Amino acid sequence: MRETLEAVAAGDLTPAQAEAALRGYATTEAGRFDAAREHRRGIPEGILAEGKTPAEVASMADAAVDSTGRALVTRADDDTAEQVRAYMDREHPDATVERDARARTVVIHAADYEQSGVDADVVVVSGGTADAHAAREAAVVAGEAGPRIETIEDVGVANLTRVLDEIETLRSADVLVVAAGREATLPTLVAGLVGAPVIGLPTSTGYGVGGDGVAALLGLLQSCTVLSVVNVDAGFVAGTQAGLIALGVDGSPDDPDR
């Protein structure tokens, strides 16, 4: 503790970094950021923008970058994303800020941040363009664990040859996230073709009885092919699970706190 306090006094650590080192989290006016999560779990805490003001999101992102060197913001609308970017330009001008509008994510890396590589392949598949919002969120989140990410888009089962054309890539994966709406047949089909774990990601695309992802979720829960299922549009959860599986495949994390 004394070393940490002396580092703050010398200007080598910010108060947020010191608090993160001592308590495992950094406190902001918008809440507490779990700075130790990536050491415990391999995936950084995601900052959910929904339900927060843009200023609160920016404050949390600042604490994340300050204490861990990066920030992962999810479910950010355009206004929030722009305000976070403006805040970073002012407070962390050397940081990189990457916005995926379809995924609704903002990923920020400090200039000195180095992403650890993970020797594993995550393939993220979507049934149709309308499923891309959840699939891309999963890809962004999984990528923050460090594995190689490949995406396959618009291979819905209405034309089975689109899936079969990608069979080599599908079978090369160590873990797959497969996003689909409607009745969500695609994840079940893919799981029957590959040997790696498949995470079914039901999406809220569809209409009528069973719309809003209900039929997709129930279909995946009843899958006759073994797979795992997350909640409707839960790209963050699917991406996190895929990232954790990739870390296990690589076997590289040796942090004793894990």
C-alpha positions, 0 to 999 in steps of 0.5 A, spaced: 500 500 500 505 504 501 508 503 494 502 505 491 501 511 495 508 514 494 507 513 487 501 517 487 505 522 491 510 522 485 505 523 480 506 516 477 499 513 478 493 517 478 488 516 484 483 512 479 489 507 478 491 507 485 484 506 487 483 500 482 490 497 485 488 497 492 480 496 491 480 493 484 475 498 482 475 505 480 469 510 483 466 515 478 460 520 479 456 515 475 458 509 479 464 504 480 468 501 474 470 494 475 478 495 473 480 488 476 475 484 472 479 483 466 484 480 471 479 475 474 475 473 467 480 475 461 474 480 459 474 487 461 468 490 464 463 492 459 460 499 460 453 499 458 450 506 455 443 504 455 440 508 462 446 512 462 447 519 460 452 521 455 456 524 460 456 518 465 458 514 460 464 518 458 466 519 465 466 511 466 470 510 460 475 515 462 476 511 469 476 505 465 482 508 460 485 511 466 485 504 470 486 499 465 488 502 459 482 501 455 474 501 455 469 497 452 462 501 451 456 497 449 449 499 446 451 506 445 447 511 440 450 516 436 449 522 440 453 518 446 458 515 441 460 522 439 460 525 446 465 519 448 469 521 442 469 528 444 471 527 451 477 522 449 479 527 444 480 532 450 482 527 456 486 522 452 488 525 445 493 519 443 488 514 445 484 510 439 477 510 439 473 505 434 466 506 433 461 500 430 455 503 429 451 497 427 454 493 433 453 500 437 460 499 441 465 504 442 472 501 443 478 505 446 485 503 447 490 508 450 496 509 446 501 505 450 495 499 451 498 492 448 492 487 446 495 480 449 494 475 443 490 469 444 492 463 439 485 461 438 479 462 432 473 465 433 468 465 428 461 469 428 456 467 423 449 471 422 443 469 418 441 475 415 443 482 415 438 484 420 442 480 425 448 484 424 447 488 430 447 482 435 453 478 431 457 484 430 457 486 438 459 479 439 465 480 435 467 486 438 467 483 445 470 477 443 476 481 440 477 484 446 479 477 449 485 477 444 483 471 439 483 472 431 476 474 429 472 472 423 465 474 421 461 470 416 454 474 414 448 473 411 448 465 410 441 464 412 438 457 411 433 459 406 439 457 401 443 452 404 448 452 399 450 459 403 452 455 409 455 449 405 460 454 401 463 456 408 464 449 411 471 450 411 471 456 415 466 454 420 470 447 421 476 451 422 474 455 428 475 453 436 468 456 438 463 459 434 457 464 435 451 464 430 446 469 430 439 468 427 432 471 428 425 468 426 425 461 428 433 461 429 435 454 425 442 456 423 445 455 429 442 448 430 444 447 423 451 449 424 452 445 430 451 439 427 456 440 422 462 442 426 466 439 432 467 446 436 462 449 441 457 453 438 453 459 442 446 460 439 445 468 439 437 469 438 436 476 435 429 480 435 428 480 428 422 477 426 414 479 426 407 476 428 406 470 433 413 469 436 416 475 434 421 480 437 426 473 438 421 469 442 421 464 437 428 464 436 430 463 443 425 457 444 427 454 438 434 454 440 432 452 447 429 446 444 435 444 439 436 437 437 444 439 436 448 440 442 449 448 443 449 453 448 444 459 448 444 466 450 438 471 451 435 475 445 440 480 442 445 478 448 451 479 443 455 482 449 454 475 453 455 471 447 462 475 445 464 474 452 463 466 452 466 466 446 472 470 448 473 465 455 472 459 451 478 462 446 482 463 452 481 456 455 483 453 448 489 457 448 491 456 455 496 462 456 493 466 462 497 464 468 495 470 472 494 467 479 488 471 481 484 467 476 
